[in-house]
Amino acid sequence: MCLSIPSQVVELHPEDGSVTVDTLGVKRTVSCHLLDEPLEIGDYVLIHIGFVMNKIDKASALESLELYREIVQKLEAEEHA
């Protein structure tokens, strides 16, 4: 099973079919060759092994990101207990 954290598109690179995304503060460039629909800056996507797999709505993305942040906070609290 693969866990994909929602990532926000921050740059478009139409010349090579890629975008730069921000995943919890980490930026990286990923391919859009497996996605049929166009992306815009600000869109949220799910990525697998360097490819955008699908676009997701903002509300779902923000909800997922909040859950990830809560998980990280709980894990960090356990480490320091």
Secondary structure as the mmCIF struct_conf table of DSSP 4:
data_model
#
loop_
_struct_conf.conf_type_id
_struct_conf.id
_struct_conf.beg_label_comp_id
_struct_conf.beg_label_asym_id
_struct_conf.beg_label_seq_id
_struct_conf.end_label_comp_id
_struct_conf.end_label_asym_id
_struct_conf.end_label_seq_id
STRN STRN1 SER A 7 HIS A 13
TURN_TY1_P TURN_TY1_P1 PRO A 14 GLY A 17
STRN STRN2 SER A 18 THR A 23
TURN_TY1_P TURN_TY1_P2 LEU A 24 GLY A 25
STRN STRN3 VAL A 26 SER A 31
TURN_TY1_P TURN_TY1_P3 HIS A 33 LEU A 34
BEND BEND1 GLU A 37 GLU A 37
TURN_TY1_P TURN_TY1_P4 ILE A 41 GLY A 42
STRN STRN4 TYR A 44 HIS A 48
TURN_TY1_P TURN_TY1_P5 ILE A 49 GLY A 50
STRN STRN5 PHE A 51 ILE A 56
HELX_RH_AL_P HELX_RH_AL_P1 LYS A 58 GLU A 79
TURN_TY1_P TURN_TY1_P6 HIS A 80 HIS A 80
#
